[in-house]
Amino acid sequence: MELLRIANGELAFGEDKILNKADLSVQTGERICLVGRNGAGKSTLMKILMDLQGLDDGQILKSSTMKMSMLEQDPPESSDITVFDYVAEGVKENAELIRRYHALIHLIGEDPSDKNLNKLANVQEELEKANAWLDEQRIDQAMTTLSLDADARICDLSGGWLRKVALAKALVTSPDILLLDEPTNHLDIESVLWLEQFLKDFAGTIIFISHDRAFIRGLSTRILDLDRGKLKSYPGDYDLYIEQKQHDLQVEEQQNSLFDKKLAEEEVWIRQGVKARRTRNEGRVRSLEKLRLERTARRDVRNQSTMNITQGDRSGKLVFEAEDVSVAFGDNVVIENLNLLISRNDRLALIGANGTGKSTLIKLIMEKQAATSGKMRSGVNLDIAYFDQHREALDLNLTVQEIVGEGKQEVMVNGRSRHVLGYLQDFLFSPKRARTPVRALSGGEKNRLLLARLFLRPSNLLILDEPTNDLDIETLELLEEVVANYAGTVLLVSHDRDFVNNCVNTCLYFDGTGQINQIVGGYDDVDEYLALKKVQRQNMAEGVQEKSNQEKQTKNSATSAQSNGSTEPKVKKKKLSFKDARELEMLPEKIDELEKLIDSLQAQVNDADFFSKDDKTTQKVLNQLAESESNLEIVYARWQELDDQ
């Protein structure tokens, strides 16, 4: 069933058209990924679909009963309101009424006076009249689905929880079409995987913008390409789209070449002498004028950027070494007993949930953070180039040219002098755009600007903290190639799984308990490692259960045999060694300690305020709980093993 259609849509800001006779049809149950370069108009198209931006020409046709909701590109700004109040804004007309009802329910729990009960009765009557009970139920259902604490304050939540809150707000209307603009930005990999699975289970239609190739592959059923004002649909998966898009560009290049050749021949003809003008064909002249107009209107494919990174002198063989290093902030141990050796030309990715210590390790390596205990040693002749995901190093009042050139007209690139405007064109900044203040740039353009400045600095240690946020896919793939061919040491933090797979040979996995595990390979190898650990825990739990069942069955059989007068000889147990006997004696006490610890941790998780805490705190408790349960299963298995001997 068709939910939405755009017919001959046109929209322009300035000279170039954002949409040029664009057509779009959206069907029930589709998951459409909208792709295109930075500045192509993807977010503008989303606003058009949400009726936040009109068309210059053309039509938008929608089903009269269709509901649409949008998850914004940035998480909600921190404010001192509750999660419930923020999510309730999604129902619009009845939001204030539902907020009053929710506040009164809490007030009556503390003060069940007649005055408050009368207020509640009046609000309930208003809810009945407005038929708003269904909206209230949807709010509760959305927050339950996403495990949100209704009374938590927005200002106390971390980025991952803020994204979930924004998603709950988008879901409360039970939309037929859900729009998402860069939903994976600023999320760690675990949150990205959770979001991907959640959206797969979503019953409605999804239209999303993303530059995360693994996320696109896992979620999309169709690719919608916006290129120079033209919308083109590519059914199937992302890899098929890449092949077909490349073919289409080659065909376009061939057609443009033939067109330009014909135009050049006609221009030669029109400029011939007196003889040619006497025999001039007026129809041919009109055709030439038409060709000129077509060439003027044609928007050629923008040249791809040609990033080059300035290489520094070779560093020493040792880059960084840690021996039993721990870092704690109060009672919170972020890194515990780390032993790590980073050598020249190593390529490492730091993988783990937000708040597990990745940024802390980077600060240790850059000597911006002191260790609580342990020994650290940095290498000699290190030239560090650091990409900051928060863009704190950019002065928003300066122009792009001033940021890169630092007041000079020339910059040095690998020993060669180049004009700053020419260098910036390698990063897709036209001379006009290079004179634009930083505050007017998009997120992708700010990232490109940071890279342009960073790559001028001679370096032999490249540290990239979430460099792929907001970059279009073509620029991302070029950055991937530059990093993969970098002749130095690389440290990378990224939630982009493909980027990690293609750029590193070793991963450091931060499990949230202060432990850092070194795994050879890329993200896929980390995924296999985590899957293997999960299977081992499950097998251990099944083994314990099986032994317990066997013990019960043996006991029942023995009881039955005794009642039947059986005189079968008992199997004599093997005598334990002193060490094993001592271990068996200590195991009940260890089991008791683990059970008490698990009860304590479970009580923390069950507390109403638990999920209002930051991700770092909650994840540490959850990881500790999982580890304690796993340890208890192992201890039980050992106890059964020794007791059976």
Beta strands, then each sheet from edge to edge (+ up, - down):
strand 1: 2-12
strand 2: 17-27
strand 3: 31-35
strand 4: 57-62
strand 5: 68-71
strand 6: 177-181
strand 7: 205-209
strand 8: 222-227
strand 9: 230-235
strand 10: 318-329
strand 11: 332-343
strand 12: 347-352
strand 13: 373-378
strand 14: 384-387
strand 15: 410-413
strand 16: 416-419
strand 17: 461-465
strand 18: 489-493
strand 19: 506-510
strand 20: 516-520
sheet 1: 2+ 1- 4+
sheet 2: 5+ 6+ 7+ 3+ 8+ 9-
sheet 3: 11+ 10- 13+
sheet 4: 14+ 17+ 18+ 12+ 19+ 20-
sheet 5: 15+ 16-
end
